[in-house]
Amino acid sequence: MAKRQKAIEDAEAAPDVTADPRPFEALLEETEELVDALENGELSLEDSMKKYEDGIANLRRCTTILTSARQKVQQLIESSNQDLLLENFDSDEENNEPEEE
């Protein structure tokens, strides 16, 4: 029972990542700066924990933004083709190789 209460309290204390109005690029740049500061090793434990928490919040917001963008792209593809056409964005490198003749 105590674990469940702790999980509820943690969820309530978690920042609302959807409320951050900053664009993806700004969040990513700040996250890179946070990582640099953490890797430097000159921060106190308290400062390190705060930067880590901020970085996690930024990454969650970035994930939300990317998921939303991917859904919009899929909707555009659907509406233009009238069928569902999902592109595998991860295999772009394979598709860009020159064809052998």
Buried (B, 14 or more C-beta within 10 A) or exposed (E): EEEEEEEEEEEEEEEEBEEBEEEBEEBBEBBEEBEEBBEEEEBEEEEBEEBBEBBBBBBBBBEBBEEEEEEEEBEEBEEEEEEEEEEEEEEEEEEEEEEEE
